[in-house]
């Protein structure tokens, strides 16, 4: 049995101790194989100096494995066999425990719980939506030590955080909540038709259009051949003097959206509003404003990093929070501090 096969819930980090539960009753042999494979990953990614894992020491319904290093014992892997589940506890030095916690987080059983979010939070709508994104793993963080950093700015630069709004489609209750809230936010805007952008926002724009009983088309990011239409689902005469609401999943710099705005206007339509689910707040609002377009967003970076979102929801460590804030404060300096090349992105290159 491989460690990556084990689904986990009730994940906790407390100083030197990582706790988790798998909702399955594991056999002794399965646990042994799991621990051996865990040690392989631990040695590869966390502590290359670790030398081995000892045989199990059994007591009643529990057993423990000693994790060794050159100087002797470095930690313990505990397993408790309950009637309907198997509980795991891993003791390691604090820094290593934090890394193991981040690895285990990838195997969380994601169960959207909107009631829990409402219960443990007192935030506004933007913070509530951001908390739900954390809960279902739509916001991802990597420090580059266990998993690669995320590529951004068309693969020119790096980021410790990635927002995958498209992933909420896997969770119907979350998708409905997010798009119902979006419909409430934009319903009083003055527009005739919705325009999504290939490819991430097509489904979101289509569902939003259905909720608002508005027609919808989408803009292509790139033309496959010179004669291709920049839009799919609409003819030029159908857009003449129509008021268009531009819709996308995320906003970074805003340059793709301003290009779409320009083409929509060339087709004879009006566009003065753009709605996004998540605004990374990296200059996109200002870029749109310069093009005469007002931004409306459901949630944003500030809400996602709000102290009102408890760690039991975000599963974010202190180190990750500091790293993400440092990146957003000055991406160029963040790259230099890490010894990475930083490419200032010019508008005409994106």
C-alpha positions as CSV (number, residue, x, y, z in Angstrom):
1,X,0.0,0.0,0.0
2,X,1.4,3.4,-1.0
3,X,1.2,6.4,1.3
4,X,-0.4,8.5,-1.5
5,X,-3.4,6.1,-1.6
6,X,-4.5,7.0,2.0
7,X,-7.4,9.6,2.1
8,X,-7.2,11.8,5.2
9,X,-9.5,14.0,7.3
10,X,-9.3,15.9,10.6
11,X,-5.8,17.0,9.8
12,X,-4.1,19.0,12.6
13,X,-0.6,20.5,13.2
14,X,0.4,21.2,16.8
15,X,4.1,22.2,17.2
16,X,5.9,18.8,16.7
17,X,2.8,16.7,16.2
18,X,0.8,16.0,13.1
19,X,-2.5,14.2,13.5
20,X,-4.8,12.8,10.8
21,X,-7.6,10.2,10.5
22,X,-8.3,7.9,7.6
23,X,-12.0,6.7,7.5
24,X,-10.9,3.1,6.8
25,X,-9.9,0.2,9.0
26,X,-6.4,-0.6,7.8
27,X,-4.8,-4.1,8.2
28,X,-1.4,-4.5,9.9
29,X,0.3,-5.3,6.6
30,X,-1.3,-2.3,4.9
31,X,-0.1,-0.1,7.7
32,X,3.5,-1.5,7.5
33,X,3.6,-0.9,3.7
34,X,2.2,2.6,4.2
35,X,4.7,3.5,6.9
36,X,7.6,2.3,4.8
37,X,6.4,4.3,1.8
38,X,5.9,7.3,4.0
39,X,9.5,7.1,5.2
40,X,10.6,7.0,1.6
41,X,8.8,10.3,0.9
42,X,10.0,11.8,4.2
43,X,13.6,10.9,3.4
44,X,13.3,12.2,-0.2
45,X,11.5,15.5,0.6
46,X,11.9,16.4,4.3
47,X,15.0,14.8,5.8
48,X,17.5,13.3,3.5
49,X,19.7,12.3,6.5
50,X,17.1,10.0,7.9
51,X,18.4,6.4,8.0
52,X,15.4,4.2,8.5
53,X,12.2,3.2,10.1
54,X,12.1,0.5,12.8
55,X,9.8,-2.4,13.4
56,X,6.4,-1.8,15.0
57,X,6.0,-1.7,18.7
58,X,2.5,-3.0,19.4
59,X,0.4,-2.3,22.4
60,X,-3.4,-3.1,22.6
61,X,-5.0,-1.4,19.6
62,X,-2.0,0.8,18.7
63,X,1.5,0.5,17.3
64,X,4.5,2.9,16.9
65,X,7.3,3.0,14.4
66,X,10.6,4.7,15.3
67,X,12.1,7.0,12.6
68,X,15.9,7.1,12.9
69,X,18.7,9.5,11.8
70,X,22.5,9.5,12.1
71,X,22.2,10.6,15.8
72,X,19.5,8.2,16.7
73,X,15.7,8.6,16.9
74,X,14.3,11.7,15.1
75,X,10.6,10.9,15.4
76,X,7.7,8.5,15.9
77,X,4.9,7.3,13.6
78,X,1.9,6.2,15.7
79,X,-1.1,4.2,14.5
80,X,-4.3,3.7,16.5
81,X,-6.8,1.1,15.2
82,X,-10.4,2.2,16.1
83,X,-13.6,0.4,15.3
84,X,-14.5,2.4,12.2
85,X,-11.3,4.3,11.3
86,X,-7.6,4.4,11.7
87,X,-5.9,7.4,13.5
88,X,-2.4,8.5,12.7
89,X,0.0,10.7,14.7
90,X,3.5,11.7,13.5
91,X,6.0,13.2,15.9
92,X,8.9,15.1,14.4
93,X,11.0,18.3,14.9
94,X,8.7,21.3,14.5
95,X,10.1,22.4,11.1
96,X,9.8,18.8,9.7
97,X,6.3,18.4,11.2
98,X,5.2,21.5,9.3
99,X,6.5,20.1,6.1
100,X,4.8,16.7,6.7
101,X,1.6,18.5,7.5
102,X,1.8,20.3,4.1
103,X,2.4,17.0,2.3
104,X,-0.6,15.3,4.1
105,X,-2.8,18.3,3.2
106,X,-2.7,17.1,-0.4
107,X,-4.6,14.0,0.6
108,X,-7.4,15.7,2.5
109,X,-10.9,14.4,1.9
110,X,-12.6,17.5,0.6
111,X,-16.1,17.8,1.9
112,X,-17.6,21.3,1.2
113,X,-19.3,22.5,4.4
114,X,-20.9,25.9,3.9
115,X,-22.5,25.7,7.3
116,X,-19.2,25.2,9.0
117,X,-17.8,28.2,7.2
118,X,-20.7,30.4,8.3
119,X,-20.4,29.0,11.9
120,X,-16.7,29.7,12.5
121,X,-16.5,33.0,10.5
122,X,-17.9,36.4,11.0
123,X,-16.6,37.8,7.7
124,X,-18.3,39.6,4.8
125,X,-19.3,37.9,1.5
126,X,-15.9,38.2,-0.1
127,X,-14.2,36.6,3.0
128,X,-16.8,33.8,3.1
129,X,-16.3,32.9,-0.6
130,X,-12.6,33.0,-0.1
131,X,-12.9,30.6,2.9
132,X,-14.9,28.2,0.8
133,X,-12.2,28.3,-1.9
134,X,-9.6,27.4,0.8
135,X,-11.9,24.7,2.0
136,X,-12.2,22.9,-1.3
137,X,-8.6,23.5,-2.3
138,X,-9.3,26.0,-5.1
139,X,-6.5,28.2,-3.5
140,X,-3.2,26.3,-3.6
141,X,0.1,27.3,-1.9
142,X,3.6,25.9,-2.5
143,X,6.9,27.1,-1.0
144,X,9.0,25.3,-3.6
145,X,10.6,22.9,-1.2
146,X,8.1,20.0,-1.4
147,X,6.4,20.9,-4.7
148,X,7.5,23.3,-7.5
149,X,6.5,26.9,-7.3
150,X,3.6,27.9,-9.7
151,X,4.5,29.5,-13.0
152,X,2.8,32.8,-13.7
153,X,3.0,35.7,-16.2
154,X,2.9,33.2,-19.1
155,X,5.5,31.0,-17.5
156,X,8.0,33.9,-17.2
157,X,7.8,34.2,-13.4
158,X,7.0,32.2,-10.3
159,X,4.4,32.5,-7.5
160,X,3.8,30.7,-4.2
161,X,0.0,30.8,-4.7
162,X,-2.4,29.7,-7.4
163,X,-6.1,30.3,-7.6
164,X,-8.0,27.6,-9.5
165,X,-11.6,28.8,-9.7
166,X,-12.4,26.3,-12.4
167,X,-12.0,23.5,-9.8
168,X,-15.2,24.5,-8.0
169,X,-17.2,22.9,-10.8
170,X,-16.5,19.6,-9.1
171,X,-18.5,20.6,-6.1
172,X,-22.1,21.4,-7.1
173,X,-23.2,23.1,-3.9
174,X,-20.1,25.4,-4.0
175,X,-20.6,26.2,-7.6
176,X,-24.3,27.0,-7.0
177,X,-23.4,29.2,-4.0
178,X,-20.7,31.1,-5.8
179,X,-22.7,31.8,-9.0
180,X,-25.9,32.6,-7.1
181,X,-23.9,35.2,-5.1
182,X,-22.4,36.4,-8.4
183,X,-25.8,36.8,-9.9
184,X,-27.0,38.9,-7.0
185,X,-23.9,41.1,-7.3
186,X,-24.3,41.9,-11.0
187,X,-28.1,41.7,-11.5
188,X,-28.5,45.5,-11.2
189,X,-25.9,46.3,-13.7
190,X,-27.0,47.6,-17.1
191,X,-26.1,45.0,-19.7
192,X,-27.8,42.9,-22.5
193,X,-25.3,40.0,-23.0
194,X,-22.5,38.3,-21.2
195,X,-19.1,37.6,-22.7
196,X,-16.9,34.9,-21.2
197,X,-13.2,34.3,-22.1
198,X,-11.7,31.1,-23.4
199,X,-11.3,28.7,-21.7
200,X,-11.5,29.0,-17.9
201,X,-14.6,31.2,-17.7
202,X,-16.8,29.7,-20.4
203,X,-18.7,27.4,-18.0
204,X,-19.0,30.0,-15.3
205,X,-20.2,32.6,-17.7
206,X,-22.8,30.2,-19.2
207,X,-24.2,29.3,-15.8
208,X,-24.3,33.0,-14.7
209,X,-26.1,33.9,-18.0
210,X,-28.6,31.2,-17.4
211,X,-29.3,32.4,-13.8
212,X,-29.8,36.0,-15.2
213,X,-31.7,34.9,-18.3
214,X,-29.2,36.7,-20.5
215,X,-27.6,35.5,-23.8
216,X,-23.9,34.6,-23.7
217,X,-20.9,34.2,-26.0
218,X,-17.2,33.9,-25.4
219,X,-14.0,35.5,-26.7
220,X,-11.1,33.4,-28.0
221,X,-7.7,34.0,-26.4
222,X,-5.9,33.3,-29.7
223,X,-7.2,33.1,-33.3
224,X,-6.4,29.6,-34.8
225,X,-6.2,31.1,-38.3
226,X,-6.4,34.7,-39.6
227,X,-10.0,34.5,-40.8
228,X,-11.3,33.1,-37.6
229,X,-13.8,35.1,-35.6
230,X,-12.6,36.4,-32.3
231,X,-15.9,35.4,-30.7
232,X,-17.8,32.1,-30.6
233,X,-21.6,32.0,-30.3
234,X,-22.5,35.4,-31.7
235,X,-22.5,37.2,-35.1
236,X,-21.2,40.8,-35.5
237,X,-24.6,42.3,-36.3
238,X,-26.1,40.7,-33.1
239,X,-23.7,42.7,-31.0
240,X,-24.3,46.0,-32.6
241,X,-25.0,48.6,-29.9
242,X,-25.5,45.9,-27.3
243,X,-24.2,46.4,-23.7
244,X,-21.8,43.6,-22.8
245,X,-20.7,42.4,-19.4
246,X,-17.3,40.8,-19.6
247,X,-17.0,37.8,-17.2
248,X,-13.9,35.8,-16.2
249,X,-12.8,33.6,-13.4
250,X,-9.7,35.5,-12.2
251,X,-8.0,38.8,-12.8
252,X,-4.3,39.4,-12.6
253,X,-2.9,42.2,-14.8
254,X,-6.0,42.7,-16.9
255,X,-4.3,42.8,-20.3
256,X,-6.2,39.9,-21.8
257,X,-9.5,41.5,-20.8
258,X,-8.6,44.9,-22.2
259,X,-7.8,43.3,-25.5
260,X,-11.2,41.6,-25.5
261,X,-12.8,44.9,-24.6
262,X,-11.1,46.6,-27.6
263,X,-12.4,43.9,-30.0
264,X,-15.9,44.0,-28.6
265,X,-16.0,47.8,-29.2
266,X,-14.7,47.3,-32.7
267,X,-17.7,45.1,-33.3
268,X,-20.0,48.0,-32.4
269,X,-20.9,46.9,-28.9
270,X,-20.5,48.8,-25.6
271,X,-18.6,47.4,-22.6
272,X,-18.0,49.3,-19.4
273,X,-18.2,46.6,-16.8
274,X,-16.2,43.5,-16.0
275,X,-17.0,40.8,-13.4
276,X,-14.5,38.3,-12.1
277,X,-14.9,35.7,-9.4
278,X,-11.4,36.3,-7.9
279,X,-9.2,39.4,-8.2
280,X,-5.5,38.9,-7.4
281,X,-5.2,42.6,-6.9
282,X,-2.1,42.9,-9.0
283,X,-3.0,46.0,-11.1
284,X,-5.8,44.5,-13.1
285,X,-8.5,46.9,-11.8
286,X,-6.4,49.9,-12.7
287,X,-5.7,48.6,-16.2
288,X,-9.4,48.1,-16.8
289,X,-10.2,51.5,-15.4
290,X,-7.8,53.0,-17.9
291,X,-9.8,51.3,-20.6
292,X,-13.0,52.8,-19.3
293,X,-14.2,49.5,-17.7
294,X,-15.3,49.2,-14.0
295,X,-14.4,46.1,-12.2
296,X,-16.7,44.1,-10.0
297,X,-15.4,41.0,-8.1
298,X,-16.9,38.4,-5.8
299,X,-13.7,37.9,-3.8
300,X,-10.1,38.9,-3.9
301,X,-6.6,38.4,-2.5
302,X,-7.2,40.6,0.6
303,X,-10.2,38.6,1.5
304,X,-8.4,35.3,1.0
305,X,-5.6,36.4,3.4
306,X,-8.0,37.9,6.0
307,X,-7.4,36.9,9.6
308,X,-11.1,36.2,9.9
309,X,-10.5,32.9,8.0
310,X,-9.5,30.4,10.6
311,X,-6.6,28.0,9.9
312,X,-9.0,25.0,10.4
313,X,-10.6,26.2,7.1
314,X,-7.6,27.4,5.1
315,X,-5.1,24.7,6.5
316,X,-2.5,27.4,5.9
317,X,0.7,27.3,8.0
318,X,2.3,30.5,9.5
319,X,5.3,30.1,7.2
320,X,3.1,29.9,4.1
321,X,1.1,33.0,5.2
322,X,4.3,35.0,5.6
323,X,5.6,33.8,2.2
324,X,2.5,34.7,0.3
325,X,2.2,38.1,1.8
326,X,5.9,38.7,1.0
327,X,5.3,37.8,-2.6
328,X,2.3,40.1,-3.1
329,X,4.1,43.0,-1.3
330,X,6.9,42.9,-3.9
331,X,7.1,40.1,-6.5
332,X,10.4,41.3,-7.8
333,X,12.1,41.3,-4.4
334,X,10.5,38.0,-3.6
335,X,12.2,36.5,-6.7
336,X,15.5,38.0,-5.9
337,X,15.5,36.8,-2.3
338,X,14.9,33.3,-3.6
339,X,17.7,33.6,-6.3
340,X,15.1,33.5,-9.1
341,X,15.1,35.6,-12.3
342,X,12.3,38.0,-12.4
343,X,10.9,39.3,-15.7
344,X,9.0,42.5,-15.6
345,X,6.0,41.8,-17.8
346,X,5.2,44.5,-20.4
347,X,1.7,44.9,-21.7
348,X,2.6,44.3,-25.3
349,X,4.3,41.0,-24.5
350,X,1.2,39.3,-23.0
